[in-house]
Amino acid sequence: MEGQGSGDQSMAKLTYFNGRGLGESVRFMLAAAGVPFTESFMTEKEQIEKLRTDGKLTFMQLPLLEIDGLCLVQSRSIVRYLARKHGMDGKTPEEKARVDILTEGGRDFLTYFYPLGFLSDEETLAKIKTKALPRYLPIFGKILSASSSGYLVGDSLTYADMILLEALLNTEEFLPGSLNDFPKLQEFKDKISSLPQIKAFLEGPQRKPKNTPEYVATVKRVLDM
């Protein structure tokens, strides 16, 4: 966390590309926390170079969230900041540790989807189907089967729930029917997706579509990939 945010400090501003990637988990958390935010989309290399020159990108990478007078970078750190600030990181030290563990597991699951559009979709989906789903769906299904609240940890929404929701929505979108043998995961997905603030986000313009060729070309151009 370095530098000072600019402009209206009452409104969060997310700087990223006009697509999912690492920025989507931040959007999910902003929605879950009920934090309104604007977006600035990178389309040219000069834009990110200016952010680097201005000292807003500690490790020279996006996403960047300007909030509370801060410039926050590193997507996982941004998500944890929002979770801590809005009481979505567990209520006890034990719960906080559990939330962190399940978030990291959910992030590992979610990471399998990031190459879609950038690498061969056929190979990426085959890897998800043969490696990610058999590993993560049973684990999270078992955890939710033992939950009396329908949440992964405790009796309220945490950032672990949001990471898992993002992964499950991707699973349904790209590999329909994959959750058929996991009723607890389906129940969880429906429960979290139906929360008013989450539902509004998922049905609104700030929820990004799957990676398009135009999006991929823009990312590669801006980042010199």
Sequence and secondary structure as in RCSB ss.txt:
>XXXX:A:sequence
MEGQGSGDQSMAKLTYFNGRGLGESVRFMLAAAGVPFTESFMTEKEQIEKLRTDGKLTFMQLPLLEIDGLCLVQS
RSIVRYLARKHGMDGKTPEEKARVDILTEGGRDFLTYFYPLGFLSDEETLAKIKTKALPRYLPIFGKILSASSSG
YLVGDSLTYADMILLEALLNTEEFLPGSLNDFPKLQEFKDKISSLPQIKAFLEGPQRKPKNTPEYVATVKRVLDM
>XXXX:A:secstr
  SB  S TTSEEEEE SS TTHHHHHHHHHHHT  EEEEE  SHHHHHHHHHTT  TTS S EEEETTEEEESH
HHHHHHHHHHTT S SSHHHHHHHHHHHHHHHHHHHTTTTBTTB HHHHHHHIIIIIHHHHHHHHHHHHHT SSS
SSSTTS  HHHHHHHHHHHHHHHHSTTTTTT HHHHHHHHHHHHSHHHHHHHTSTTS  S  HHHHHHHHHHHT 
